[in-house]
């Protein structure tokens, strides 16, 4: 099953699947390239991709079912599993990332089954993670479905809109 689609800034098509990894179709091509656990020597350490987004540098971000956040650098063809530093400190590793949004300031908004996170890129390889795990449940009287995310959107006035199952539109 295809879980998510992305047309990147170069008009290439990316598809994240439930159990076959990441598919890439270069603009003008008729043949998909498949990246998966087996053909990347484990560099892509999951075959279940639930969400895709592209940042201003052309990096493709993958929200995964059981491995948290992974980035792919198309020019180098390398995957990075973000399971270190502030990702690890904020428990944003090896979890289910349902939705990703990269906003107009290149912040990465991560909607996971355990909560909501804002990832800010700092310098060449540094990141800070702000956990908002408890903010949604607190705002909705500990309603567990407030962390059941269905969609993310940034409006023209830079408001981040969150669609949930059970807590409505936030």
Backbone as ProteinMPNN parsed JSONL, in Angstrom:
{"seq_chain_A": "XXXXXXXXXXXXXXXXXXXXXXXXXXXXXXXXXXXXXXXXXXXXXXXXXXXXXXXXXXXXXXXXXXXXXXXXXXXXXXXXXXXXXXXXXXXXXXXXXXXXXXXXXXXXXXXXXXXXXXXXXXXXXXXXXXXXXXXXXXXXXXXXXXXXXXXXXXXXXXXXXXXXXXXXXX", "coords_chain_A": {"N_chain_A": [[0.823, -1.192, 0.0], [0.44, 2.244, -0.735], [1.244, 4.85, 1.323], [1.79, 7.584, 1.433], [2.41, 10.484, -0.589], [4.657, 12.639, -2.381], [5.46, 15.452, -4.251], [8.371, 16.8, -5.18], [10.513, 19.78, -5.071], [11.72, 19.717, -7.534], [9.957, 18.567, -9.184], [9.887, 15.821, -9.037], [8.583, 12.6, -8.164], [7.794, 11.14, -5.071], [7.098, 8.275, -3.153], [5.83, 6.816, -0.289], [5.626, 3.678, 1.184], [3.661, 1.051, 2.783], [4.989, -1.385, 3.316], [7.121, -1.721, 1.57], [9.116, 0.156, 1.424], [10.67, 3.177, 0.203], [9.794, 4.909, -2.729], [10.969, 6.383, -5.754], [10.477, 8.549, -8.421], [11.973, 10.0, -10.988], [11.495, 13.126, -12.58], [10.219, 12.921, -15.806], [11.081, 10.36, -16.171], [10.203, 6.868, -16.528], [10.522, 4.849, -14.842], [10.499, 3.652, -11.594], [12.65, 4.094, -8.794], [13.468, 2.064, -6.105], [13.951, 2.314, -2.678], [14.915, 0.416, 0.035], [15.098, -1.619, 3.058], [16.759, -3.826, 2.399], [18.142, -3.172, -0.067], [19.614, -0.944, 0.6], [21.534, -1.596, 2.328], [20.663, -1.581, 4.958], [20.725, 1.094, 5.639], [18.427, 2.606, 5.203], [16.325, 1.961, 7.584], [13.792, 0.895, 7.869], [10.847, -0.301, 6.253], [8.446, 0.947, 6.197], [6.823, 3.744, 5.5], [5.152, 6.559, 6.483], [4.715, 9.294, 6.113], [5.813, 12.123, 4.186], [8.032, 14.871, 3.526], [9.597, 17.868, 2.246], [12.463, 19.845, 2.804], [13.848, 23.226, 2.605], [16.383, 22.871, 1.609], [16.259, 20.728, -0.014], [16.281, 18.275, 1.184], [14.724, 15.214, 1.865], [12.291, 14.309, 4.111], [11.277, 11.655, 6.161], [8.556, 10.269, 7.76], [8.113, 7.612, 9.837], [6.753, 4.317, 10.551], [7.795, 2.875, 12.727], [10.309, 3.788, 13.362], [10.673, 6.456, 13.874], [11.953, 9.553, 12.867], [13.453, 10.028, 9.742], [15.898, 11.189, 7.472], [16.581, 11.892, 4.019], [19.14, 12.489, 1.801], [19.147, 13.537, -1.296], [21.23, 14.224, -3.19], [23.536, 13.013, -2.175], [22.556, 10.557, -1.781], [21.989, 9.375, 0.752], [20.772, 8.091, 3.845], [19.637, 9.237, 7.018], [19.069, 8.305, 10.246], [17.368, 9.821, 12.73], [18.135, 9.495, 15.679], [19.43, 10.418, 17.971], [21.038, 12.737, 20.249], [19.057, 15.608, 20.811], [16.782, 14.47, 19.743], [16.706, 11.924, 20.864], [16.697, 12.631, 23.584], [14.166, 13.766, 23.806], [12.486, 11.677, 23.343], [11.869, 11.15, 20.664], [12.317, 9.01, 18.922], [12.316, 5.875, 17.243], [9.492, 5.573, 17.036], [6.014, 5.955, 16.058], [5.491, 8.024, 13.443], [3.037, 9.928, 12.287], [2.334, 12.217, 10.682], [4.066, 14.771, 8.854], [5.215, 18.133, 8.622], [6.808, 20.732, 6.995], [7.463, 23.922, 7.739], [7.199, 27.421, 6.67], [9.49, 28.52, 7.708], [11.293, 26.547, 7.75], [11.06, 24.836, 9.898], [10.44, 21.658, 11.307], [7.545, 20.002, 11.776], [6.293, 17.498, 13.707], [4.006, 15.006, 13.928], [3.235, 12.563, 16.006], [2.239, 9.341, 17.315], [2.517, 9.555, 20.015], [2.515, 12.22, 20.583], [3.113, 15.73, 19.806], [5.678, 17.475, 18.085], [8.231, 19.949, 17.598], [10.8, 20.467, 15.426], [13.784, 22.098, 15.087], [16.168, 23.222, 12.836], [19.566, 23.675, 13.403], [22.3, 25.119, 12.324], [24.746, 23.249, 10.387], [24.452, 20.438, 10.989], [23.061, 20.273, 13.313], [20.269, 20.002, 15.583], [17.373, 21.086, 17.338], [14.867, 19.942, 19.536], [11.57, 20.491, 20.361], [9.324, 19.357, 22.593], [5.891, 18.833, 22.575], [4.256, 17.119, 23.796], [2.447, 16.903, 25.961], [0.835, 19.121, 25.752], [-1.407, 19.188, 23.974], [-3.172, 17.107, 25.052], [-3.547, 18.284, 27.608], [-4.881, 20.645, 26.932], [-7.255, 19.609, 26.132], [-8.51, 18.388, 28.299], [-7.113, 16.009, 29.104], [-7.799, 14.264, 27.089], [-7.281, 11.463, 25.287], [-7.481, 11.102, 22.506], [-6.689, 13.474, 21.42], [-4.08, 13.361, 20.65], [-4.164, 11.902, 18.365], [-3.373, 12.227, 15.345], [-4.393, 13.486, 12.179], [-3.969, 15.303, 10.105], [-1.819, 18.012, 8.988], [-1.245, 21.489, 8.499], [-0.04, 24.539, 7.154], [-1.155, 27.781, 7.244], [-1.648, 30.844, 5.281], [-1.103, 32.935, 7.032], [0.782, 31.822, 8.632], [-0.086, 30.168, 10.653], [-0.2, 27.062, 12.278], [-2.187, 24.399, 11.571], [-3.938, 21.718, 12.981], [-5.324, 18.668, 12.412], [-7.299, 16.387, 14.102], [-8.301, 13.12, 15.288], [-10.96, 12.989, 17.118], [-10.425, 15.217, 18.801], [-10.959, 17.266, 17.178], [-10.366, 20.21, 15.157], [-7.409, 21.977, 15.549]], "CA_chain_A": [[0.0, 0.0, 0.0], [1.11, 3.545, -0.716], [0.753, 5.62, 2.462], [2.0, 9.021, 1.279], [3.024, 10.941, -1.841], [5.26, 13.972, -2.362], [6.115, 15.977, -5.454], [9.394, 17.684, -4.622], [10.746, 21.065, -5.731], [12.201, 19.448, -8.896], [8.846, 17.864, -9.822], [10.047, 14.377, -8.924], [7.56, 11.979, -7.337], [8.221, 10.243, -4.002], [5.979, 7.523, -2.584], [6.159, 6.009, 0.879], [4.736, 2.515, 1.213], [3.473, 0.389, 4.068], [5.948, -2.458, 3.587], [8.101, -1.872, 0.484], [10.099, 1.229, 1.468], [10.506, 4.467, -0.453], [9.88, 4.874, -4.191], [11.352, 7.659, -6.339], [10.314, 8.639, -9.877], [12.553, 11.251, -11.483], [10.673, 13.784, -13.588], [10.534, 12.496, -17.163], [11.391, 8.935, -16.195], [9.073, 5.951, -16.441], [10.927, 3.755, -13.972], [10.699, 3.994, -10.199], [13.755, 3.553, -8.006], [12.969, 1.674, -4.796], [14.908, 2.24, -1.571], [14.343, -0.384, 1.121], [16.089, -2.127, 4.007], [17.695, -4.753, 1.755], [19.031, -2.625, -1.1], [20.4, 0.179, 1.132], [22.388, -2.191, 3.367], [20.143, -1.204, 6.264], [20.762, 2.542, 5.876], [17.012, 2.868, 5.437], [16.127, 0.857, 8.522], [12.396, 0.494, 7.905], [10.168, -0.29, 4.953], [7.119, 1.508, 6.404], [6.909, 5.206, 5.444], [3.795, 7.083, 6.63], [4.608, 10.702, 5.74], [6.977, 12.682, 3.498], [8.093, 16.326, 3.385], [10.881, 18.345, 1.719], [12.866, 21.14, 3.349], [14.323, 24.197, 1.606], [17.66, 22.405, 1.062], [16.01, 19.569, -0.864], [16.298, 17.043, 1.966], [13.42, 14.568, 1.986], [12.078, 13.816, 5.473], [10.379, 10.507, 6.203], [7.932, 9.875, 9.013], [8.025, 6.162, 9.711], [5.867, 3.603, 11.462], [8.425, 2.377, 13.948], [11.683, 4.268, 13.467], [10.712, 7.893, 14.072], [12.245, 10.479, 11.778], [14.605, 9.705, 8.898], [16.062, 12.125, 6.357], [17.275, 11.367, 2.843], [19.825, 13.539, 1.057], [19.156, 13.025, -2.672], [22.5, 14.385, -3.906], [24.472, 12.022, -1.643], [21.813, 9.299, -1.664], [22.228, 8.824, 2.082], [19.711, 8.168, 4.838], [20.052, 9.487, 8.392], [18.051, 8.021, 11.258], [17.551, 10.833, 13.767], [17.941, 8.806, 16.955], [20.554, 10.882, 18.779], [20.938, 14.094, 20.784], [17.758, 16.104, 21.288], [15.749, 13.518, 19.322], [16.706, 10.89, 21.89], [16.312, 13.258, 24.854], [12.729, 14.062, 23.78], [11.788, 10.441, 22.974], [11.407, 11.222, 19.271], [13.017, 7.958, 18.187], [11.672, 4.562, 17.199], [8.063, 5.674, 17.285], [5.183, 6.09, 14.871], [5.289, 9.399, 12.991], [1.88, 9.921, 11.387], [2.347, 13.33, 9.729], [5.157, 15.739, 8.87], [5.015, 19.396, 7.919], [7.927, 21.658, 7.073], [6.815, 25.225, 7.595], [7.87, 28.446, 5.869], [10.77, 28.838, 8.343], [12.047, 25.289, 7.709], [10.836, 24.016, 11.085], [9.805, 20.378, 10.999], [6.489, 19.678, 12.724], [6.177, 16.047, 13.721], [2.827, 14.499, 14.632], [3.457, 11.149, 16.296], [1.173, 8.771, 18.134], [2.729, 9.929, 21.416], [2.441, 13.662, 20.759], [3.459, 16.706, 18.781], [7.036, 17.965, 18.274], [8.772, 20.936, 16.657], [12.234, 20.258, 15.236], [14.418, 23.266, 14.485], [17.52, 22.932, 12.352], [20.542, 24.651, 13.891], [23.592, 24.902, 11.688], [24.886, 22.21, 9.368], [23.948, 19.114, 11.367], [22.455, 20.327, 14.635], [18.823, 20.128, 15.68], [16.767, 21.129, 18.666], [13.523, 19.373, 19.52], [10.654, 20.962, 21.392], [8.238, 18.403, 22.768], [4.584, 19.357, 22.979], [3.529, 15.873, 24.067], [1.366, 17.045, 26.935], [0.049, 20.338, 25.542], [-2.71, 18.888, 23.374], [-4.052, 16.466, 26.038], [-3.898, 19.247, 28.656], [-5.868, 21.577, 26.385], [-8.519, 18.896, 25.919], [-8.854, 17.637, 29.512], [-6.48, 14.676, 29.061], [-8.478, 13.447, 26.075], [-6.23, 10.738, 24.565], [-7.592, 11.213, 21.045], [-6.086, 14.724, 20.963], [-2.801, 13.013, 20.036], [-4.409, 11.06, 17.199], [-3.259, 13.24, 14.299], [-4.789, 13.111, 10.829], [-3.44, 16.222, 9.098], [-1.111, 19.226, 9.385], [-1.297, 22.472, 7.43], [0.359, 25.904, 7.499], [-1.943, 28.759, 6.496], [-0.922, 32.009, 4.776], [-0.648, 33.758, 8.163], [1.773, 30.98, 9.318], [-0.695, 29.368, 11.706], [-0.155, 25.62, 12.048], [-3.488, 23.784, 11.833], [-3.795, 20.301, 13.301], [-6.561, 17.89, 12.37], [-7.198, 15.206, 14.963], [-9.441, 12.224, 15.417], [-11.491, 13.053, 18.475], [-10.309, 16.546, 19.399], [-11.308, 18.254, 16.163], [-9.362, 21.047, 14.488], [-6.687, 22.805, 16.533]], "C_chain_A": [[0.86, 1.247, 0.0], [0.449, 4.391, 0.363], [0.815, 7.123, 2.238], [2.69, 9.304, -0.049], [3.591, 12.34, -1.645], [5.782, 14.284, -3.752], [7.089, 17.024, -4.955], [9.584, 18.942, -5.465], [11.284, 20.917, -7.153], [11.166, 18.677, -9.712], [9.054, 16.36, -9.921], [8.962, 13.853, -7.991], [8.196, 11.014, -6.344], [6.988, 9.559, -3.456], [6.502, 6.687, -1.422], [5.15, 4.883, 0.99], [4.649, 1.921, 2.609], [4.56, -0.647, 4.35], [7.018, -2.651, 2.508], [9.11, -0.725, 0.431], [9.671, 2.477, 0.733], [10.697, 4.308, -1.957], [10.133, 6.278, -4.713], [11.193, 7.568, -7.853], [10.817, 9.997, -10.322], [11.666, 11.81, -12.586], [11.144, 13.368, -14.986], [10.852, 11.02, -17.294], [10.107, 8.113, -16.124], [9.351, 4.794, -15.493], [11.18, 4.262, -12.554], [11.979, 3.372, -9.67], [13.176, 3.252, -6.63], [14.128, 1.623, -3.811], [14.234, 1.452, -0.46], [15.475, -0.893, 2.014], [17.159, -2.95, 3.299], [18.653, -4.072, 0.794], [19.793, -1.371, -0.652], [21.335, -0.302, 2.248], [21.974, -1.75, 4.765], [20.205, 0.278, 6.573], [19.351, 3.108, 5.998], [16.567, 1.697, 6.311], [14.66, 0.514, 8.775], [11.838, 0.511, 6.49], [8.784, 0.346, 5.049], [7.204, 3.022, 6.562], [5.477, 5.763, 5.452], [3.627, 8.517, 6.141], [5.91, 11.168, 5.109], [6.879, 14.198, 3.457], [9.48, 16.694, 2.868], [11.208, 19.684, 2.355], [13.462, 22.017, 2.249], [15.658, 23.801, 0.99], [17.496, 21.205, 0.146], [16.09, 18.246, -0.143], [14.879, 16.513, 2.076], [13.339, 13.957, 3.384], [11.012, 12.742, 5.449], [9.857, 10.315, 7.623], [7.623, 8.394, 8.902], [7.104, 5.558, 10.764], [6.534, 3.247, 12.783], [9.853, 2.861, 14.164], [11.77, 5.787, 13.62], [10.985, 8.65, 12.796], [13.538, 10.092, 11.07], [14.691, 10.769, 7.822], [16.857, 11.449, 5.244], [17.854, 12.545, 2.08], [19.989, 13.063, -0.385], [20.497, 13.14, -3.397], [23.525, 13.345, -3.47], [23.872, 10.628, -1.596], [22.102, 8.606, -0.335], [21.016, 9.054, 2.978], [20.331, 8.436, 6.208], [18.872, 9.211, 9.306], [18.32, 8.964, 12.424], [17.178, 10.24, 15.13], [19.054, 9.154, 17.935], [20.223, 12.265, 19.352], [19.548, 14.469, 21.267], [16.594, 15.234, 20.809], [15.582, 12.444, 20.391], [16.224, 11.445, 23.232], [14.808, 13.516, 24.944], [11.884, 12.862, 23.341], [11.176, 10.495, 21.577], [12.197, 10.238, 18.419], [12.184, 6.686, 18.255], [10.198, 4.604, 17.582], [7.324, 5.891, 15.976], [4.935, 7.564, 14.567], [4.192, 9.383, 11.936], [1.964, 10.979, 10.29], [3.566, 14.201, 9.946], [4.73, 16.992, 8.138], [6.291, 20.202, 8.079], [7.356, 23.028, 6.762], [7.68, 26.202, 6.812], [9.213, 28.873, 6.455], [11.677, 27.618, 8.422], [12.004, 24.509, 9.022], [10.12, 22.751, 10.652], [8.812, 20.085, 12.118], [6.211, 18.19, 12.587], [4.968, 15.65, 14.568], [2.987, 12.992, 14.771], [2.332, 10.639, 17.184], [1.328, 9.127, 19.607], [2.672, 11.434, 21.637], [2.982, 14.442, 19.582], [4.834, 17.294, 19.107], [7.362, 19.018, 17.22], [10.28, 20.734, 16.619], [12.785, 21.466, 14.489], [15.834, 22.893, 14.085], [18.45, 24.058, 12.797], [21.892, 24.344, 13.276], [23.567, 23.733, 10.727], [24.246, 20.888, 9.768], [23.235, 19.107, 12.713], [20.951, 20.539, 14.584], [18.439, 20.338, 17.134], [15.34, 20.633, 18.513], [12.741, 19.957, 20.685], [9.48, 19.991, 21.448], [6.993, 19.123, 23.239], [3.662, 18.187, 23.28], [2.311, 16.075, 24.933], [0.445, 18.23, 26.657], [-1.332, 20.065, 24.951], [-3.624, 18.184, 24.38], [-4.471, 17.416, 27.162], [-4.99, 20.185, 28.175], [-7.239, 20.927, 26.218], [-8.838, 17.949, 27.075], [-8.382, 16.19, 29.471], [-7.157, 13.717, 28.083], [-7.423, 12.78, 25.21], [-6.298, 10.922, 23.064], [-7.037, 12.539, 20.529], [-4.705, 14.492, 20.362], [-2.97, 12.02, 18.888], [-4.516, 11.986, 15.991], [-3.637, 12.686, 12.93], [-4.192, 14.024, 9.767], [-2.746, 17.409, 9.749], [-1.12, 20.179, 8.205], [-0.808, 23.812, 7.965], [-0.42, 26.869, 6.62], [-1.079, 29.951, 6.097], [-0.409, 32.912, 5.901], [0.305, 32.992, 9.086], [1.225, 30.272, 10.56], [-0.578, 27.904, 11.319], [-1.497, 25.05, 12.488], [-3.288, 22.292, 11.979], [-5.158, 19.651, 13.258], [-6.385, 16.624, 13.172], [-8.436, 14.339, 14.84], [-9.888, 12.281, 16.87], [-11.415, 14.412, 19.126], [-10.558, 17.642, 18.376], [-10.129, 18.959, 15.547], [-8.732, 21.977, 15.506], [-5.776, 23.777, 15.807]], "O_chain_A": [[1.895, 1.294, 0.665], [-0.759, 4.622, 0.327], [-0.003, 7.865, 2.782], [3.448, 8.481, -0.563], [3.077, 13.127, -0.849], [6.47, 13.465, -4.36], [6.681, 18.027, -4.37], [8.887, 19.137, -6.461], [11.303, 21.892, -7.904], [11.465, 18.192, -10.804], [8.471, 15.701, -10.781], [8.477, 14.583, -7.126], [9.023, 10.181, -6.713], [5.942, 10.189, -3.308], [7.482, 5.953, -1.552], [3.944, 5.115, 0.898], [5.445, 2.239, 3.493], [5.007, -0.78, 5.489], [7.745, -3.645, 2.534], [9.888, -0.642, -0.52], [8.486, 2.8, 0.646], [11.64, 3.657, -2.407], [9.586, 7.25, -4.191], [11.698, 6.643, -8.489], [10.179, 11.02, -10.073], [11.15, 11.067, -13.421], [12.331, 13.457, -15.3], [10.89, 10.484, -18.401], [9.059, 8.609, -15.71], [8.54, 3.88, -15.351], [11.971, 5.181, -12.341], [12.347, 2.26, -10.05], [12.476, 4.083, -6.052], [15.149, 0.983, -4.063], [13.117, 1.773, -0.054], [16.65, -0.631, 1.76], [18.347, -2.783, 3.575], [19.851, -4.351, 0.82], [20.541, -0.794, -1.442], [21.86, 0.505, 3.016], [22.815, -1.567, 5.645], [19.786, 0.697, 7.651], [19.111, 3.997, 6.814], [16.447, 0.571, 5.829], [14.333, -0.095, 9.794], [12.314, 1.259, 5.635], [8.018, 0.294, 4.086], [7.603, 3.526, 7.612], [4.689, 5.48, 4.55], [2.518, 8.922, 5.79], [6.984, 10.672, 5.449], [5.784, 14.754, 3.366], [10.43, 15.928, 3.029], [10.349, 20.561, 2.442], [13.565, 21.593, 1.098], [16.035, 24.34, -0.051], [18.475, 20.711, -0.413], [15.98, 17.194, -0.771], [13.944, 17.267, 2.346], [14.209, 13.186, 3.787], [9.975, 12.891, 4.802], [10.636, 10.212, 8.571], [6.942, 7.969, 7.969], [6.732, 6.212, 11.738], [5.904, 3.312, 13.838], [10.534, 2.38, 15.07], [12.86, 6.346, 13.502], [10.34, 8.427, 11.771], [14.569, 9.86, 11.7], [13.663, 11.211, 7.308], [17.681, 10.567, 5.484], [17.139, 13.491, 1.751], [20.882, 12.265, -0.669], [20.863, 12.237, -4.149], [24.297, 12.849, -4.29], [24.58, 9.641, -1.396], [22.418, 7.417, -0.293], [20.332, 10.073, 2.881], [21.409, 7.931, 6.523], [17.806, 9.809, 9.16], [19.386, 8.908, 13.036], [16.082, 10.448, 15.651], [19.559, 8.284, 18.644], [19.228, 12.879, 18.965], [18.933, 13.736, 22.041], [15.522, 15.26, 21.414], [14.464, 12.1, 20.774], [15.439, 10.804, 23.929], [14.239, 13.489, 26.035], [10.709, 13.013, 23.008], [10.097, 9.952, 21.34], [12.683, 10.579, 17.341], [11.443, 6.461, 19.212], [9.72, 3.774, 18.356], [7.939, 5.998, 14.914], [4.262, 8.263, 15.325], [4.391, 8.886, 10.828], [1.705, 10.695, 9.121], [4.044, 14.356, 11.07], [3.982, 16.934, 7.162], [6.801, 20.339, 9.191], [6.836, 23.271, 5.673], [8.764, 25.849, 6.347], [9.999, 29.525, 5.768], [12.712, 27.653, 9.087], [12.823, 23.615, 9.237], [9.294, 22.773, 9.739], [9.203, 19.937, 13.276], [5.931, 17.69, 11.497], [4.917, 15.924, 15.767], [2.89, 12.245, 13.797], [1.564, 11.426, 17.738], [0.37, 9.013, 20.371], [2.771, 11.884, 22.778], [3.268, 13.895, 18.517], [5.126, 17.58, 20.268], [6.843, 18.986, 16.105], [10.955, 20.818, 17.645], [12.316, 21.811, 13.404], [16.596, 22.33, 14.871], [18.161, 25.238, 12.594], [22.556, 23.391, 13.684], [22.503, 23.281, 10.304], [23.558, 20.274, 8.953], [22.847, 18.046, 13.202], [20.427, 21.17, 13.666], [19.096, 19.833, 18.044], [14.688, 20.871, 17.496], [13.181, 19.924, 21.834], [8.741, 19.829, 20.476], [7.031, 19.919, 24.178], [2.454, 18.25, 23.052], [1.258, 15.491, 24.678], [-0.62, 18.334, 27.266], [-2.32, 20.655, 25.389], [-4.763, 18.619, 24.556], [-5.612, 17.367, 27.621], [-5.922, 20.491, 28.919], [-8.259, 21.614, 26.169], [-9.363, 16.855, 26.87], [-9.141, 15.265, 29.763], [-7.086, 12.499, 28.247], [-6.727, 13.468, 24.462], [-5.261, 10.9, 22.402], [-6.922, 12.718, 19.316], [-4.206, 15.348, 19.632], [-2.005, 11.368, 18.488], [-5.598, 12.467, 15.654], [-3.257, 11.573, 12.566], [-3.932, 13.581, 8.648], [-3.032, 17.772, 10.89], [-1.017, 19.756, 7.054], [-1.121, 24.183, 9.096], [-0.355, 26.788, 5.393], [0.073, 30.062, 6.516], [0.611, 33.581, 5.739], [0.604, 33.449, 10.189], [1.992, 29.83, 11.415], [-0.826, 27.54, 10.17], [-1.895, 25.203, 13.643], [-2.562, 21.671, 11.203], [-6.058, 20.049, 13.998], [-5.436, 15.87, 12.956], [-9.478, 14.774, 14.349], [-9.259, 11.687, 17.745], [-12.276, 14.739, 19.943], [-10.385, 18.823, 18.677], [-9.04, 18.399, 15.423], [-9.43, 22.679, 16.237], [-5.079, 24.564, 16.446]]}, "name": "protein", "num_of_chains": 1, "seq": "XXXXXXXXXXXXXXXXXXXXXXXXXXXXXXXXXXXXXXXXXXXXXXXXXXXXXXXXXXXXXXXXXXXXXXXXXXXXXXXXXXXXXXXXXXXXXXXXXXXXXXXXXXXXXXXXXXXXXXXXXXXXXXXXXXXXXXXXXXXXXXXXXXXXXXXXXXXXXXXXXXXXXXXXXX"}
